[in-house]
Amino acid sequence: MSDGFLHTKIKSECFGCEACIQACSQLAIFMQEDEEGFRYPVIELEKCIRCGRCNKVCPKENMPARFEKDKYVFGGYLKDEVVRDKSTSGGAFSAVVEAWCDQNYVIFGAAADGVEVYHTYITDKKYLDIFRKSKYSQSRIGTAYADAKTFLKEGKKVLFSGTPCHIAGLKAFLEDTDQQNLLTIEVVCEGVPSPWYVRKYNEWCKKKYGAPIEYLDYRYKDSKKWDFEVMETRLVGEGKTEHRRSRYKAKWDFQVMLTKIRGGVEMKTDRWFNPFWSIWLNHLMSRPSCYKCPFANTERVADITLGDLWGVHLYCPELYGKNGGASLVVCSTEKGKQTVRKAASQMYGHELDFITALKYQSPLLKPISYNPDRAAFMTDLTGKMDYDSINKKWAKSPGIKLLWQKYVWGNRQKVALWNLKQKLRKNRK
């Protein structure tokens, strides 16, 4: 028996994919949160029969096939503006679903319930909204792998979406199951944050406004502000409502817009004034395995990799599309390429050079760097320090130079200038 996490207890070796739990015939493994809020498998030794199946399906111990060469890369955005506005980036996920799921299909993805995220499936595309939008939280897989295996054996077409480690867990779990009818989609991932942060945020909302979080949209497209990465928080119930726009004052007094909606409260915050983005992007609260992620390179585990088309304003400004969001689509298998070429008819876009696209996709090049202050931050986060105090101590405020680059001479202005130059050149001809 190899020395996997279940035996070594080295946390950086466990992705939290939950494949081992679903593979155990004795129901001897369960997930348990540690002090940081991350979930890890635990064996009930009295039930274990030492069959070794848990290690056999562990993607860390038995990594599924990876795809390195012959990439087809597409950049663009959905022609359907309504669906595009509901999507995190350009809506490519919806286009791929339409191309793959014609009949007798099942779609798996991550859905949110308040601040909790879990995997589930739908059998009708009209419910696809629950899978749109990035969740920025590690999803609880539940029985998704086993369900997908059952559907594949029944001859159904299965589309399974998730993080790279989710896809690796699925493929390891499926073993020799026929995967001809399986299409896998992974998102470009920069690490999953501890759930403790959003839980403390939820407690802060309940205390301040008298209502918990109903829905958290990390990438709300407020007036075509895709690259502003606006976070929208919706609270349930009547609660205490306010109508104000606060000015940026000090280290953590972030600019927030509060409005009353449906008897509750809606809050919107641009990325540079948002403590979550500041703390998470400084890699202070990611899962230990994320700092050594084996999927943070060009060897992909899924048929299709989806992400934001960062750098669009620099190397393909014609795809910026009034800042409504643009998608990067990387196809690593023939199945993925055929599906995306079919999906391309629903999008404005074109093929891109992979090497050029990689310049703006660090999660496809290397794992996130370990922040030496992580231990100190996690002590504060998991201790008695409240949400306000955590943000005051750890969230960084934007500098004047950054604010100038984003609000005065940002991507939108640069693309507008590019469009003007293109128009002038065209008129001269």
Buried (B, 14 or more C-beta within 10 A) or exposed (E): EEEBBBEEEEBBBBBBBBBBBBBBEEEBBEBEEEEBBBBBBBBEEEEBEEBEBBBBBBBBBBBBEBBEEEBBBBBBBBBBEEBBBBBBBBBBBBBBBBBBBEEEBBBBBBBBEEBBBBBBBBEEEEEBBBBBBBBBBBBBBBBBBBBBBBBBEEEBBBBBBBBBBBBBBBBBBBEEEEBEBBBBBBBBBBBBBBBBBBBBBBBBBBEBBBBBBBBBBBBBBBEBBBBBBBBBBBBBBBBEBBEEEEEBEEBBBBBBBBBEEEEBBBBBBBBBBBBBBBBBBBBBBBBBBBBEBBBBBBBBBBBBBBBBBBBBBBBBBBBBBEBBBBBBBBBBBEBBBBBBBBBBEBBBBEEBEBEBBBEBBBBBEEBBEBBEEBEEBBEBBBEEBBBBEBBBEBBBBBEEEEBEBBBEEBBBEBBEEBBEEEEEEEEEE
